[in-house]
Amino acid sequence: TIKSNAAGTGQIAESVGSNYITGNVMVERYVPVNARRAYRMLAPSVNSVNNINQDWQEGGNITNPTDLLNLQNPTPGFGTHITGSKTGLNGFDATLTGNPSLFTLIGNNWQAVPNTNTLKLDANTGYLLFIRGDRTRNNITSNSQFSVPTTLRANGTIMMADQQRTGLTTGQFALIANPYAAPIIWSLVHADINNTGFENTYYYYEAKLGSRGGYVSVNTSGIRNIIVPSTGASDATIDIQSGQSFFVKSTTGTSITIKEAHKSGNNNVPVFRSLPRLYTALSFKSDGMTFTADGVSTLFNNQYSANVDGDDSPDFAGFDENVAILRNGQKLSIEARPSIVKSDTIPLQISAMKAQAYQWRFDPFDFDGSTSAYLVDKYLARNTTINLLDTTVIPFAITSGVAASLASDRFYIVFNAATVLPVSFTNVSAYKVNTTNKVVWKLATETNMVRYEVERSANGRQFGGVGSVAAIVNNNGLQPYQLTDQQPLPGINYYRIKAIDREGRFSFSVIVQVRQGAEKPGISIYPNPVTNHTINLQLVNQPAGKYAAVLYNSLGQQVYRNEFSHLGGNSNWQLQLNRKMPQGLYQLQLINGDTRQAQKVVVE
C-alpha cells in the first residue's frame, strides 16, 4: 500500500528498468478536512482490479436518499459518495435529484460515468469527481465544508516504464492523468522531445477557488496565474502530484509521453524564483468568508517577447467569475513580457460577474522598488496606487443593470519603470560569521557608480538599509565588495544590493538569503528549464572552498565546466552556457573535493 494521510503521501521512485513491482498495489490519495465540497481532477495511479464502486465508494451503495439509517459507510475515513441515480441503480449513491458526480472527458465535453458497478479505474484516464468527504451521511446531505477527511484508494497494477497518451486533437485541450504513484515534473514532461507540440502550461482544477472551484494555470517555470499567500488559494506547483489529472493544450501534438525520468521527489515544495512578477486575484465575501474567484499573473524579463507566444498561457475559463489578460485579441492567464518600460499596460478582462461587492488583491514578488504601478477603474474614473513591495487590496462593486459597471474592459494596470544602470552583478553572497552575517558582491561592469547600499528584509519583500560601501574608482569588477551585518534578524535574513550612480539613479541585485540558525544545505537552479542559456545556481549553507560546476549531456559527455571559489554559506552564481548548446535534458554536478551534488537541468 502506498499510503497517503495528513502527514504526507508515499511515492514510488524512478525505476532503472521495468517490472520492478509485481502483483497488486493499493494507492491512496488523502483529501483533508479543511477542503470544501468541490470537484477535483483525479487519477487513480493503478489499472484497477475492482470496479469503481469497490474502490472509491468502498463498496457502499445508498439506495434510499431519505433513509437516515442507511449510512452505507463501510470504512469511515475512506471513500466518498458517487451519485448519478435517484434509486441507487448502477452502483451510484441515491440522491433526490440523481445528479451525477463522476465524469470523464470525451472530446471537449464532460460525460457522466454511466455505471460504477461494472466500470474499472484506468491509470491513464483523468476523472472529474465531486468529493464530499468520506461516506458520512451529512457529507451527502450538506452543501457546506465536509466535516470528515477522506482517503480515496484504488487497488490494481501500477504503471511502470514510459507511458504514452495518444489520439489527442491538434489545437484542443486534453485531460491527462499522472499515471504514476509519484509526482512528475511538468517542465521535464514538456521539454521531452516527444512533447514539443504542446503549450508550456498545464491547467489544474483548484477546489479552493470561488464558490465551487476554478482553473489554475502553471507554466514550466512553476509560475501560476494566481497565488494568495494568506489563504493558500492554490497549492499547484511545477510538480504534478500523485493522483492528479490535468489539462494541456496541443499546438501540433497528437500524443504525449510521460516517463519514469520525469518523476519528482517533491511534494509541493516551493521553487525559488527571481523574476519580477505580479499576481492579480479577484475575490469576494460570502457568509463571512473571503473566496478567491480567479486571477492572472504577469512576469517581466527581457528573455520574453511582447508578442503572444509559447511563454504565455491561454486562459481557461471556469464556471463562474473569470479574469484574463487581453493581449492581441487573445485571453491569457499568465503573460510573460519584457522588462517593464514607461507606461507599460496590463489590460484586464472580467466576465461572468455578479451584482455584488468584490476586491482586487495584488501580490508582487521580486520588484526592486524602482517601479511604480496603479489600477485604472474606467467606470469610476479613478486611479489607485498598487504597492509593488507589499500586498494591495482594492475594493469595488458591480452595479446591477449598469453596463459600464459590468464592462469587460473596466480595469487595467499601468506601470512606470526606472532607467537601467550600466552595472552588472556577477555574484552576490551572504553567509554567517559567528553571530554576524557577511554580504559579499562582485560586478562585471560598473560605470559612474557612487556607492552600494546593502538592504535587508525579514520577508524578501520589504527592505531597509543596513549600511553602504563607496564605489571604487576604475574598479570595473576587479575587486569584490563586502559589508558585515553586525545585528542580523533572527531566522532568515534576505539581502540585496542597491547600486547608485552619480545622477542618483539606482538598480538592484538579485536577492540572497542566510538563516541565523540551522539551514538545510543544498543547491538549487532557477529557473528550470533554463532560458537564455544562463544557469542561476544558488548554494545554500555550503562549506567554503573551490567548486566546479560541470554539465553533462544525456550521453554522459561533459559539455560545460566552470570553477569558482565559494566563501561559505549562501551565494548565487550565474553560469553562461554556449548559445549553440542544443535544447534538452542535462545533469549539473557541483563538485567540491570528494563531494558531488547533482541536479537535472532542462535547457530551452
Secondary structure, 3 states (H helix, E strand, C coil): CECEECCEECCCCCCCCCCCCCCCEEEEEEECCCCCCEEEEECCCEEECCCHHHHHCCCCCCCCCCCCCCCCCCCCCECCCCEEECCCHHHCEECCCCCCCEEEEECCEEEECCCCCCCCCCCCCCEEEEECCCCCHHHHHCCCCCCCCEEEEEEEEECCCCEEECCCCCCCEEEEECCCCCCEEHHHHHHCHHHCCEEEEEEEEECCCCCCCEEEEEECCCCECCCCCCCCCCCCCCEECCCEEEEEEECCCCCEEECHHHECCCCCCCCCCCCCEEEEEEEEEECCEEEEEEEEEEEECCCCCCCCCCCCEECCCCCCCEEEEEECCEEEEEEEECCCCCCEEEEEEEECCCCCEEEEEEEEECCCCCCEEEEEECCCCEEEEECCCCCEEEEEECCCCCHHHHCCCCEEEEEECCCCCCEEEEEEEEEEECCEEEEEEEEEEECCEEEEEEEEECCCCCEEEEEEEECCCCCCCCCCEEEEECCCCCEEEEEEEEEEECCCCEEECCCEEEEECCCCCEEEEECCCECCCEEEEEEEEECCEEEEEEEECCCCCEEEEEEEEECCEEEEEEEECCCCCCCEEEEEEEEECCEEEEEEEEEC
